[in-house]
Amino acid sequence: MGAVVFDRQIAGEGTPEIQWQAWSGLGQLPLVTLDDLVPPACRAMVLAPHPDDEVIGFGGLLSMLAARGSPVLVIALTDGEASHPGSRQWPPAKLAEARISESLAGLRQLGLPPCSQNRLALPDGKLAVSEDFLAQRLAELLQPRDVVFSTWQLDGHPDHEAAGQVAARVCSQRGCRHWQAPVWMWHWARPGDTRVPWPHLRRLALPANSLRNKALALAAHRTQLVPQDTGAPAVLPGFALARMQRGFEYFMPVEATL
């Protein structure tokens, strides 16, 4: 948080969830089914820029895929070691170890085994300088009929944008289906914001068990949920969690983001 990418600023409390819920446009977004996103014969590959992004953006989807018995691969791009700058309690190496453990615990809550995660340990906050390496690894890990999910390439966080851009490039080269999910867009955007391609956004309804599993997976990321010893607030305070625990998750096809 705190990063600025052009006019997409992640600062303060952002747009309150009550404003999003009051906007009629949110409920008018077209529905998409699990089979529409990931046909039964396909594997889902989810790119998580930081530990917890796989839950925030895709937790309900992952829970539904696990319940269906579909193959899943979560690519953990970084270990999230930069989320507590200046912390004496959580120096980067110790924080990375904790966040890896939290991520695996969250995946268990979603019904996924540890072997469903592949860690790349790229530098947190600096994915843009690792784009070529990330593109190479992604191309190596892709299998025929994979469906790739990434954060939106205009999401407002530089790591989220780099992940989306690399995924778009590789999927275009390999002919893979690719969906992008907004995460921090809900923070800096406003209802009807012209910077967001609303006509292309689709929403996946989460059944009660998947929504519960997502909430439990979020709770596993304890380092992100409590105030920091530096005096900084929690990385994921209550107002942010409110936007992340809706009964829907939101995706757009990559063609709409280019």
N, C-alpha and C positions, 0 to 999 in steps of 0.2 A: 504494500500500500504506500501511498505518497508519491508514486511515480506519475509523471505527466507525459502523455504522448499526444502532441499537438493540442487539440482542444478537449481531449477526453481525460479529464482530471479525476483521479481517485483520491479524494480528500474529504475530510469531515464525515458527516453521517449520510450524505448522498440523498437520493430520492426515497422518502419513506415508503414502506410497503403499503401503507393505507392508501397512498396515491395511486400505486399500481393497481390495487384491487378495486379502486373506484373508477378506473378507466375502462370504458366499455370495449375498447379495442383489444384488450388483453383476452377477454372471453370470446372474441370473434375470430381469433387466430385459428386456422384450420387444424383439425385433429389429425394425427398420424398414428398408425398402429406399430406394435413391435415388429411385426412381419414386414411392414413398409420400410422400417429403418434397417433391420437386419433379417433378411430372408432366412428361413430355418437351416438351409444348407451352408450358410456363411459363418465365418468367424468375425467377431468384433474386435478391433484393435483400438484402444483408447489411449491417447497421449495426454499425460498429466504433467504440466510444467512444474508443479510442486506437489509434495504430499498433501493431500486433502482435495486437490482439484478434481481427481477422479470421482470423489463423492459429491462435491458441490455441483459440478456440471452434469454428472452421469450416474450418480449413485442409484437412482431409481431404475434407470435403464439397465445397469449392471445387475441389480437384484432380480429384475425380470428375466434377464438372459440366464442367470444362474438357475433360477427356478425352472426355466425351460430346458436346461441342460445344454445350452449352446456353448461352444468354445469361445473363450475370452482371453485376450492378452492386454494387460495394462502396462504401458511403457512409462515408467517413472523417470522423467527427464532430469530432474535435479533432486537432491535430498533435502531441499528447503533450509539450508544452513544459514541463510541471510535474513530470516524473518524477525530476529531479535537483535538488531544492531546495538553494540555497546553493552550487552547484557553480561553481567558477571555470573549469573546463575546458568545461563545457556550460551557459553562460547560456541563458535560454529561447529567444531567437531562433536561436542557433546549433544548439541541440538540436532545435528544430522542423524546421529544414532537414535535419538528419541523419536524423531519424525519418521524414520524408516520403520521403527517398531509400531508407531501409531498407524501408519499406512497399512501395514500387514494386518493389524487388528481390525481396522475399518473394512478391509476386504473380506475378512472372516465374517463380519456382521452382514455383509452383502451376500454371503454364501459362496465366496470364491476362495480357493486354496492359495497358499503362498506361491506355488509354481505358476500362477496366472500373472505374476508380475515380473517384469524385466527392468532392472535398474541401469541407467546410463551414467549417473553421478556427474552430470554436467554442472558447471558453475551457476549457482542460484543468482538470478538477476542479470546474467550475462549470456543468455541463450543465443542472442544475435551473433555473438562472435564464434559460436559453435555450429552455425547453420549448415555448413558443408559436411561436418562430421555427422550431424544429426540426420541429414538427408541420406548419407551413405548407410547409416545403421538402419534407418527406416526402410530403405530399399532392400536391405538384406533380410529384414525380419518379415516383410510382407509375403503373404502367401496368396495363391490364386483364390479369388472370390472373397478376399477380405473386405470388410467395410470399415473404414477408418473414421474415428471421431476425434476431433481436436477442439481446443478453445478457439474462439472467433479471432480472426486475424486483424480485427479492429476493436479489440476488447478493452483497450486502455492500459493494460499492463504489458510492458515490453516483452516479458517472457511468454505471455499468452499469445501475443501477436506473432512473435517469432515461430512458436510452435505451429500456429495456424498457417503461416506463410509457407513453412517448409513442408508441412503435410499437403498443402494444396499443390505445391510444385511436384512432389514425388507421386502423389495420386494421379495427377494429370499425365505424368510420364508413364505410369504403370497401368493406367486405365481403371483405377480402383474407385469405388463409390466413396464419397467423403462428405461427412456432415460436420458442421461446426456449431459449437454451443456458446452463447454469451454467458459470461460469469460476472465480470465487473461492469459490463454495460448497464446492468440494472442499477448500479450505483450512480454513474455519471449522467446517464440519459434521463429524459423526462417522457411521460406518456405522449406518444405521437411524434417524438423527436425525429427530425428529418435526416439525422445522421445514421439512423437504423433502418435497414431494409425490411420493414414490417411485412410487406406483401409476401415475402419469401419465408418468413418464420413459421414453423410448425410446432405444435405442442403434443406431447405424449402424456396421456393420463396415467397416473401412478396408482395402482391398486393399494389398498390399505396396508397389506403386508410389506410391499416394497417401500412405501413411504415410512413405515416404522423402521425397516431395516436401514434406510438412509439416515434417519435421525440417530439411530444407534451408532452408525458408522461415523457420522459427524462428531458424536460425543467421544469417540475414541481419540480424536485429535486434541488432546488436552492442552498441549503447549500453545495452541492457537486460541484457546477459549478463556484464558485467564489474563488479567492485567500483567504487564511485564515489570520486572524488578527495576527497570530504568525509569518508571513512572509513565511509560507509554501504555495506552489501552490495549486490550486484547486485540489480536490480529483479526479475529472473527467475533466482534461484539454482538450483542443481541439484535441490534437493528439490521446487521448484515445477515445474521442467521434467519431472520424472518423472511428475507427474500429468497433464501436457499431451501426453505422447507415447504414450498407450495405443493399442491397436489399434482403439479405438472412439471415436466422438463421441456426445454425449448431447443430446437435444432433448425438449422437452415442448410440447404445443399450448397456445396462449395461454389457452384456457378454463380450464386447470388451474391457472393462476397468479393468477387474479383473486380 
